[in-house]
Amino acid sequence: MGGETLAAPWGARTAGLALRLTRKTLWVCLVLLGITLVSFIVIHLAPGSPTDMETTLNPLAGEMTRQRLMALYGLDRPLHIQYLDWLWRLLHLDFGNSMSADARPVLVKIGERLPLTISMNVISLLLTLILAIPLGIWSACRQNTLTDRTITVLVFIGFAMPSFWLAILLMLLFGLELGWLPLSGLTSMNFPSLSPMDKFIDLARHLTMPIIVSTVGGLAGMSRYMRSCLLEVLRQDYILTARAKGLPPRTVVLRHALRNALLPVITLLGLSVPGLIGGSVIIESIFALPGLGQLFYAAVMARDYTMIMGNLVLAAVLTLAGNLLADLCYGLADPRIRSGGMR
Amino acid sequence: MLGAPLKRLLGRNLMLTAGLAIVLVMSGAALLAPVLAPFDPNALMLDSILQPPSPEHPLGTDRLGRDVLSRMLYGGRVSLWVGFVAVGISLAIGTVLGLVSGYFRSWVDEAIMRLVDIMLCFPSFFLILSVIAFLEPSLTNIMIVIGLTSWMGVTRLVRAETLSLREREFVDASLLAGCPTWRILVFHILPNTMAPVLITATLGVAGAILVESGLSFLGLGVQPPTASWGNMLMEGKVVTEIAPWLSVYPGLAILVTVLGYNLLGESLRDLLDPRLRD
């Protein structure tokens, strides 16, 4: 704990934090606006339209039908009006209705899929942290030994492993060869008739492979990063001091060095959110899981504009929330920037 | 005591050697695909469907009786091409924006850096997916889209280097000698930023190859019958129970290639980046 920050009056410290948060929030809103604008333009200017399914692919539909459908979806108006209208409704949390055949509200459809994707990603993020931090520490403390080398090799392989290939290999091994785990889907056929405990086990069995797959990639990057951050901190003078005054190596690493080495790792955690969301598309498609990724994939294929935009906004919000959260944790963990402004 | 640094250097070189060897072998195999491939990658041999690996077909045949080894060699060309062109695009955008941002500073810098922040928050795989699906999946579109969504790291690096380089005496000297700004940027500052850019580019190739194979696996990348490692895995997944070799070898090729570029990039970083050298 730095003496300076403790000496500062409580009011001034909270004011600093509040200012920081306000600036950050304003910035987040601006980024969000930028993301929606770019996505909207890209998606609407690209060839093809949501009405293709019902018109060009349907021999009975003529030009009249197409125009009426375009008018129904509001696609006949100028692009900037469409954007402003969409934005205005977004401000009221109205994402519009899906342009697919069921025409249900986008928010409802996303709401159904969100819990699965979020819980899978949260679990794999937690697993990543639980495994990556000790691995990184272990590797750093034994720099250039056989252990370190082995971990490094594994990390590089994990880093280069395409997630979908790992998924296929796991399916081959655990699903087909050994028959331990179900191949795909979220629940078994007899799911409704199971007792609550068995339901939980059934779900867990179905989610084991997807979660392993989404953990491996992150694990490699995170443990490597943990290792290099710790190595850098261990080179500092205050660590030398700690060692010189005879503290046991364990205390030096875990109590003195780790605190500072963890800071950049927190940031990386925030930045890993977009990758996780993108990865969900592939993982959910392989394991046939009814999550957000699959919903997005279907929406893209059907050119369901409102659905795509809804998903992009959501993904952007999650990403920004991850960044903001990381920033906040960083501020709480590091007294040096707690009262300062944004860089 | 003297042995330790030597040993470390050897370790470093081992990584460099391994990375370089993989990259060279994989690139060589891809470039020489027409010579090395035992069969035409698209020739259907309906009398030898789903053959397990044998002397005639070292890596077996697929559902349509095509030789897997030949298809993988040609698939390597796709990966190599996508990797290099996509990284080329991102380097071009990244260096220009980075140079301008770092050299002129003020509001230009501010605007470009905020753009970088926005792009980093973009759920880029989602955007890539939608753009590819809309523009029709094709090799060209994939390379362009990957390039357009991956230039931010390069911009930041080049900007940081430029910021410090522009204060150096040789820049002042060029200014006094009446050198035009673009000449200073291109001939005096740019060459000095190349080391970190080279590292990022090497790692970028690995990233681009991974993204392309993922897209192809989803059916939104390189379209059959053109072979790519990603779409070979997609086609193999249907018959993975009876023909596991179709699911194993193309993935292994992706893994090894990406590993090679990552090893090369990381060892270059160790060698070229003085801040990490102790």
Interface residues (C-beta under 8 A of the other chain):
Chain A: V31 G34 I35 V38 S39 V42 I43 A46 P47 G48 N144 R149 F156 I157 F159 A160 M161 P162 S163 F164 W165 I168 L169 M171 L172 L176 R235 L271 P274 G275 I277 G278 G279 V281 I282 S285 I286 F296 Y297 V300 M301 R303 I308 N311 L312 A315 A316 T319 L320 N323
Chain B: K7 R8 G11 D117 I118 L120 C121 F122 P123 S124 F125 F126 L127 L129 S130 V131 A133 F134 L135 A206 L210 S213 G214 F217 L218 L233 G236 K237 T240 E241 P244 S247 V248 G251 I254 L255 V256 V258 L259 N262 L263 E266 D278
